[in-house]
Each structure stands twice: as C-alpha cells, then as structure tokens.
Amino acid sequence: MLVEIKPQVIIFDGPDKAGKSTLKAMLDKHTRFFHWTIDRGPLSHLVYNIAYDRTHQNFHVDNITNIMGQAILVYVIADEDVLAQRIANSPNEPKIDLKRDLSLFSVVMNATLHLWKGGLQLDTTDKTEEESLSELIRKLNQLEEVMSK
C-alpha cells in the first residue's frame, strides 16, 4: 500500500516500547521515504535526561522551540501494563522505572504537545502494527486538512 501524504518532518516520541520505531519504519516504507522522520525526539530526551541524570545529552532539549514550528510530533503511547510486557519480552532492554518515566512523559507531553506545528497522540495499546499505521495516516491527513485552511 503506497500512501500519498504531503511531505513533512515527523518526530516520533514517547516511552520505550510504545511503537515509535515500528511506526517510523512502516511510514517510511509505505510513503517511500517521503518524509524526514525521527525516532525518539526532544520530549524523550528531556524525560530520560531528567529521569537518568543525563545532563550531558541535552542537544535536542536546547532546540525544542526551533523544531516546534517545523515538525509534526507524533506522541506514541501505550498502556503501562502493555509497555511492561513489551519490555519484558525484549531481552536487551535495560531495567527502567516505568511508572516514574510514564509520569514524567505525561507532564512533559501535556505541557508541550499543543506548542507544536502539529501534534498528535497515537495509542498503540490494543492495535496491530497495521491498525496503528492506518490510524497514523488518517490523523496525518486530518492534520494536513486543518493546517491548510
């Protein structure tokens, strides 16, 4: 399935194992790399820098305001229990404090999502990869319609 969507800068952000990498790869494939897509954007860097005291890794955080006017943010989420199961099923995942991380993501997302050129949320909890991609494409098309008015 080849999809027609106006080219955009799209940043996939959200907690570990929410589906960012999968959605990025699927969108790239189904739009023939029509977009410039980024996996793990400034919100993730901000959250994980705070959570794990990574102050030396703030290169994205310093440029959030510049990026906001140029990119669509796709905030990918999933239920905490689903994320915990996905993490448990991935043998190379480091041990994290998921409850704390999700709390930080919620605060950061609620404080910043409305500031983006286009910001949308996608919940992958009960969806297949294909269903998540279809919903993403639908939401991107809706966002394009709204922004073109």
N, C-alpha and C positions, 0 to 999 in steps of 0.2 A: 504494500500500500504506500504510494507516494503521496505526500500531503503538501498542499500549497498553503504556505503561511508567509506573510511579509517577513523578510529577514530582520532579525533583532539580535541584540546582545541579551542573552538569557543566563541568569545566575541561579543555579540550583543550590538551595541552602536548607539546613535543618540538621537534626540529630543523626548520629551514626545509625546506619541500617534502616533509615526511613525510606530509601529507594532513590536517592539522588543520582548515583552513578548509573543505575539501571535506566532511569528515565532519560538522562542525558544521552546515553548510548542509543537508546531506542529513537529519541527525537532526531539525533544526528543521522541515523540510518534512514528513517522514514521521510526526512526532508532533504536527503542527500547533502548533509553538512551545510545547509543554507544559513545556519545561524552560527554566531560565535557563542559557544556555551561554556560555562564554567561550573565545575563541580566543587562544592564547598566554597562558599563566598564569604563576605565580610562578617555576616552575623555569626557563622560558625566559628570563624577565627576569634571574634570578640568573646563569645561564650567560652570556648576552650582556653583562650588566653587567661580569662578570669578564673575558670574552674581549676586549671592546672598550672597557674602562675607562669605563663609563657610570655612574659612581657617583652622578650626579645623577638617575638614573632608577630609584631603588630603592623606589618606592611599593608594589609588590607584595611585595618581599622582607621589608619590615618587618611585614607582616601574614600571613605564611605560617602561623604557628601558629593564628591566629584562623580562617583559611579551612579548615584541615585537618579540623576537626571538623564542617564544614558542607557539604563538597563532595566529589563523586566526581572523581578525577583520572584522565583517560584519557591515558596516555602513548603517543603515536603515534610509531612508529619505522619506519625502512626501511633496507635495506642501503646502505652507503656509496656503492657504485657506482651504485645506483638514484637516490639523492639527488643525486649529482653529475650524472647525466644529466638529471634533472628541473630542476636549477638551470641547466644549460647550455641547456635548451630554453625557459627563461624569460628573455627579453631584458632585463627590468628588474631582475633580481636583482643585488644588489651582490656583489662578489668577497669570498668568505669563506674562512677556513682550516677546511675541513670536517672534516678529521681531528682537529684540535685541538678544535673545537666538539663533535664526537661524543664525544670522550674526556671532556670536561667534563660533557656530558649524562649519560654513563654513571655518573660519580662521583656527581653530584647525584641522579640517579634512584635509584641503589642505596642512597643514604644516606637518602632521604626517602619513597619510594613506600609503604613499609609504615606510615608515620605517618598516612596519610590515612584519613578515614572509610571510603572505598572507593577503592582504587587498582587500576587495571588497565592492562595493556600491550596494544597492538594493533600488529602488524607489517603494514604495507601493501605490502611488497616485491613479492610475487607475486600480489596480489589486484586485482581490478577495484574500482571505487568501490562497486558494489552488493554485492560479496562482503565488502568491508571494513565496510559498513553492517550487513549481516546478522550478521557476527561481533560487531560492537559491540553490537547489540541483544541478541544471545544472552548476551554477557558481562554486560551491564547487568542482564538478567533473573536470571542466576545470582547476581550480587552482591546483588540485591534479596532473593532467597530466603535467602541466607546471613545477611544483616543482619536479616531479620525473625524469625529464630529466637532 
